[in-house]
């Protein structure tokens, strides 16, 4: 079966690997036929050649792992040793080994859920990041009537902006050095700020500080510091994503003097939040179609990742898809 393997930084090679038999599945696992995948920001360090902090990225080089680094997948169940999934089901969720870039994917069934059958696979893949955002927002104080700022207006940041507005936020500020004037308002952003986070916080007036700041940039240390500097006294900062560094220095003086709360965490209850994402998307028709901006075939993975690495104003979500014959 086909698979894609990183053979060097920024370089994929399509290879053939042995198929997995249904008999090889462990309890709770599911074997999927690949239908679509989404490229996430946490996939990009591996593509660039950096060793990240995601499952499976433990070898001397990424080329040791077939199908790496993809975890947002849509597939059809070929075989299952999980009570909730049957052969022929179409599901969305996590490739638990970050090895979803192959014709057949073995993954944990607890991280999968069925989806609205009216969705094409490439649109359904957006339910996985939406589930992560919805779970994160559950960890925050009630957003109704609050000023929420989202640092980073990429594919995750725009979802945070949309969900915050849907949750009743009085004002949503989106901060990104990439021009988001066109897409920001469509995703609930009231104030589109084209700036780096340090420049934004440097000119932020005390009475304009948001109640909640969501750091949706990731992969660097400085932006968490900017989020803590930006939030109003008594406010909450949420750090989202996979940190590339083990230790992040923060100002405990600022945390203490301003009575701040800092939260972070991985997505739990994955089946539940995938179901919630499916319901949310049904309640907000058109969201997933606006979210997906670029689609590539499974034969064009290299170009898909190259685009995902570039800060292009018109790009939100990039998907890789296999069309039904």
C-alpha positions in Angstrom: 0.0 0.0 0.0 1.2 3.6 -0.5 2.7 5.7 2.2 4.6 8.9 2.5 7.9 9.1 4.3 10.0 12.1 5.2 13.5 11.3 3.8 15.0 14.8 4.6 13.8 18.1 5.9 11.1 19.5 3.7 11.2 16.3 1.5 8.6 13.6 1.2 9.0 10.3 -0.7 6.1 8.1 -1.7 6.8 4.5 -0.8 5.2 1.1 -0.7 4.8 -0.6 2.7 3.1 -3.9 3.8 -0.6 -3.8 4.5 -1.8 -4.3 8.0 -4.0 -7.4 8.5 -7.2 -7.2 10.6 -5.8 -9.9 12.8 -2.9 -7.7 13.8 -5.1 -5.2 15.5 -4.9 -4.8 19.3 -8.0 -4.4 21.4 -9.5 -1.0 20.9 -7.8 -0.4 17.6 -9.4 0.3 14.2 -8.0 -0.1 10.7 -9.0 2.7 8.4 -8.9 3.2 4.6 -7.5 6.7 4.2 -10.0 9.2 2.7 -8.7 12.6 3.8 -6.3 14.3 6.2 -5.7 17.8 7.4 -2.4 19.5 7.9 -2.0 20.9 11.4 0.6 23.3 12.7 1.9 20.6 15.0 2.8 18.6 11.9 5.1 21.2 10.5 8.1 20.9 12.8 8.6 17.4 11.6 8.3 18.4 8.0 10.9 21.1 8.6 13.3 18.6 10.2 13.0 19.7 13.8 12.2 17.1 16.4 8.9 18.1 18.0 7.0 16.8 20.9 4.3 14.7 19.3 3.8 10.9 19.5 6.1 8.9 17.3 8.7 11.6 16.8 11.3 9.7 18.9 13.8 8.4 16.4 17.0 9.8 15.1 15.2 11.1 12.0 11.6 11.4 10.9 12.3 9.0 8.0 12.2 6.1 10.4 8.4 6.4 10.6 6.0 5.8 7.6 3.0 8.1 7.4 4.5 10.7 9.7 3.5 13.5 10.6 -0.3 13.5 10.1 -2.9 13.0 12.9 -6.1 14.7 11.5 -7.8 11.9 9.5 -11.0 10.8 7.9 -11.3 7.2 6.9 -13.6 4.2 6.2 -13.4 1.4 8.7 -11.9 -1.8 7.2 -11.7 -3.7 10.4 -12.4 -3.0 14.1 -11.6 -4.3 17.5 -13.5 -1.4 19.1 -17.1 -1.7 20.2 -18.3 1.6 18.6 -16.9 1.1 15.1 -18.0 -1.3 12.5 -16.7 -2.2 9.0 -17.9 0.3 6.5 -18.3 3.2 8.9 -16.9 6.6 7.9 -15.2 8.3 10.8 -13.1 11.3 11.7 -10.6 11.9 14.4 -7.0 11.2 15.4 -4.3 9.0 13.9 -3.0 8.2 17.3 0.6 7.6 16.1 0.8 10.7 14.0 1.2 8.3 11.1 -1.9 9.0 9.1 -0.3 9.7 5.8 -0.7 6.2 4.3 -3.3 4.1 2.5 -4.4 2.2 5.6 -4.2 3.7 9.1 -4.2 1.8 12.4 -5.4 4.0 15.2 -7.2 4.0 18.6 -10.9 3.8 18.2 -11.6 6.1 21.2 -10.3 8.9 19.1 -12.8 8.4 16.3 -16.4 9.3 15.7 -18.9 9.2 12.8 -19.8 12.4 11.0 -22.5 14.1 9.0 -22.8 11.9 5.9 -23.5 14.9 3.8 -20.0 16.1 4.2 -17.2 15.3 1.8 -14.2 13.8 3.6 -12.0 16.8 3.0 -14.6 19.0 4.8 -15.2 16.5 7.5 -11.5 16.6 8.5 -12.1 20.0 9.9 -14.2 18.4 12.7 -11.0 17.2 14.4 -9.5 20.7 15.0 -12.9 22.0 15.8 -13.3 19.4 18.5 -10.0 20.4 20.0 -11.1 24.1 20.1 -14.5 23.3 21.6 -12.8 21.2 24.3 -10.4 24.0 25.1 -13.2 26.6 25.3 -14.9 24.3 27.8 -11.9 24.9 30.1 -12.4 28.6 30.0 -14.7 30.9 32.0 -18.0 31.8 30.4 -17.2 33.9 27.4 -20.5 35.6 27.2 -20.0 39.4 27.3 -16.2 39.1 27.5 -13.5 40.6 25.4 -11.5 37.7 23.9 -8.2 38.1 22.1 -6.7 35.3 20.0 -3.0 35.5 19.1 -2.5 33.8 15.8 -5.2 33.7 13.1 -4.2 30.6 11.3 -6.5 27.6 11.0 -6.7 27.1 14.8 -6.9 30.7 15.7 -9.7 31.4 13.3 -11.7 28.5 14.8 -11.1 29.9 18.3 -12.4 33.3 17.1 -15.5 31.7 15.6 -16.3 29.6 18.6 -15.7 32.5 21.0 -18.1 34.7 19.1 -20.7 31.9 18.9 -20.3 31.5 22.7 -21.4 35.1 23.2 -18.1 37.0 23.4 -18.8 40.7 23.2 -15.7 41.5 21.3 -13.1 39.3 19.6 -9.7 40.6 18.7 -7.6 38.6 16.2 -3.8 39.3 16.1 -1.6 38.0 13.3 1.1 39.5 11.1 -0.6 37.9 8.1 -3.4 40.0 6.5 -6.7 38.5 7.7 -8.9 41.5 6.8 -11.0 39.4 4.5 -11.4 36.2 6.5 -11.3 37.6 10.1 -14.9 39.0 10.1 -16.3 35.9 8.6 -14.9 34.0 11.6 -16.3 36.3 14.2 -13.4 38.7 14.6 -14.5 42.2 15.5 -11.0 43.8 15.5 -8.5 42.4 12.9 -5.0 43.4 14.0 -2.2 42.9 11.5 0.8 42.9 13.8 3.1 40.6 15.7 2.0 40.0 19.2 4.8 41.9 20.8 4.0 45.1 18.8 0.3 44.7 19.6 0.8 44.3 23.3 3.3 47.2 23.3 0.6 49.6 22.3 -2.3 48.1 24.1 -4.0 50.6 26.4 -4.7 49.4 30.0 -8.5 49.9 29.5 -8.4 47.9 26.2 -6.9 44.7 27.7 -9.0 41.6 27.0 -10.5 39.4 29.7 -9.2 36.2 28.0 -6.3 35.7 25.7 -5.8 32.5 23.7 -2.3 31.8 22.5 -3.0 29.9 19.2 0.5 30.5 17.7 2.5 27.8 19.4 6.0 26.6 18.6 7.8 29.5 20.3 8.3 30.9 23.8 7.7 34.6 23.4 4.0 34.6 22.4 3.0 33.1 25.8 4.8 36.0 27.5 2.9 38.5 25.3 -0.4 36.8 26.2 0.3 37.2 29.9 1.3 40.8 29.4 -1.9 41.5 27.4 -4.6 40.1 29.6 -6.6 42.2 32.0 -6.2 41.8 35.7 -8.2 38.8 36.9 -8.1 37.4 33.4 -7.3 34.0 31.9 -4.7 32.9 29.4 -5.1 29.7 27.5 -2.0 28.2 25.8 -3.1 25.9 23.0 -1.0 23.5 21.0 2.1 21.3 21.3 5.1 23.2 22.8 8.4 22.6 21.0 10.3 23.4 24.2 10.0 21.7 27.6 10.3 24.9 29.6 8.6 28.3 29.0 9.8 31.2 31.2 6.9 33.4 32.4 6.7 36.4 34.7 5.3 35.1 38.0 5.3 38.7 39.2 2.8 39.6 36.5 0.8 36.4 37.2 0.7 37.2 41.0 0.1 40.9 40.9 -2.7 40.7 38.3 -4.4 37.6 39.8 -4.1 35.8 36.5 -5.0 32.2 35.5 -2.9 30.2 33.0 -4.4 27.1 31.5 -3.3 24.5 28.9 -4.0 20.9 28.2 -4.5 18.2 25.6 -7.9 17.2 24.3 -9.7 14.5 26.4 -13.1 12.9 25.9 -12.3 12.7 22.2 -15.4 10.8 21.1 -17.6 13.2 23.0 -16.0 16.3 21.6 -16.0 15.0 18.0 -19.7 14.4 18.4 -20.1 17.9 19.7 -18.0 19.3 16.8 -20.3 17.5 14.4 -23.4 19.0 16.1 -21.7 22.5 16.1 -21.0 22.3 12.4 -24.6 21.3 11.6 -25.7 24.3 13.7 -23.3 26.6 11.7 -23.8 25.5 8.1 -21.0 26.7 5.8 -18.4 26.9 8.5 -16.4 23.9 7.3 -16.7 24.9 3.7 -15.3 28.4 4.5 -12.6 26.8 6.6 -11.2 24.5 3.9 -9.4 26.7 1.4 -6.9 24.3 -0.3 -7.2 20.6 -1.3 -4.4 18.4 -2.7 -4.4 14.8 -3.9 -2.6 12.1 -2.0 0.0 12.1 -4.8 0.8 15.8 -4.1 1.7 15.7 -0.4 4.9 17.6 -1.0 3.1 20.6 -2.4 0.4 20.5 0.3 3.0 20.8 3.1 5.0 23.4 1.3 1.8 25.6 1.1 1.0 24.9 4.7 4.4 26.2 5.8 3.9 29.5 4.0 2.1 32.5 5.6 -0.3 33.0 2.8 -3.3 35.5 3.4 -5.9 33.4 1.6 -4.9 30.0 3.2 -6.8 28.7 6.2 -7.0 24.9 6.1 -5.2 22.6 3.8 -6.4 19.0 3.2 -5.1 16.0 1.4 -7.7 13.7 -0.1 -8.2 10.5 -2.0 -11.2 10.6 -4.4 -13.6 7.7 -4.6 -13.2 5.8 -7.9 
